[in-house]
Amino acid sequence: MKMAFILFDGMTILDFTGFYEAVTWMGILGVKENVSWDFCSNKDRITDDRGLSIHIDRVNPDLSVYDLVFIPGGFSTRQLRYDTGFISWIRTSLEVEIKVSVCTGALILGAAGFLDGKKATTNPSAYDLLAPYCSEVVKERYVRDGNVFTGGGVSASIDLGLFLIESLTNADVAREVQKKMDYPYYRQEK
């Protein structure tokens, strides 16, 4: 499984890191074969919404070579969804099997046309912005519609990562990762 993590100026880092921390455990634990990931952007250095600068190794790669494309959120997505160059690049992932967003990253999936006729979620502050892009805005921490996974606001990225793991493997693997992350909130033991 080859994953592309899309990073951009003004993104919210927890949207990215929560999901990243969870799903990369699939490779560490060896529960999926050939797990790898790239950090991708339309430029070689991005700065998050708090001032953290990140060097990007994969600039404008053809996203069609990946099995999963992940897009975080941040206030900048409100403008980025209208950036035709950026959205055209995201559209190179049309044939990618699994598309994932957290928070307002759903606006980018929507602007690329990947939420047409689908249920999705986003940060509660952006439900109205998401509505034109999908068939239904679902007010939950994570939503799956086919092979499109969307997560709610910021910390929902951890829950979405665990949910994706469970969807691709099983509940036991998700619980194992949950324990390794010392994260008691996804599915509580009974």
Disulfide bonds with the S-S distance in Angstrom:
none
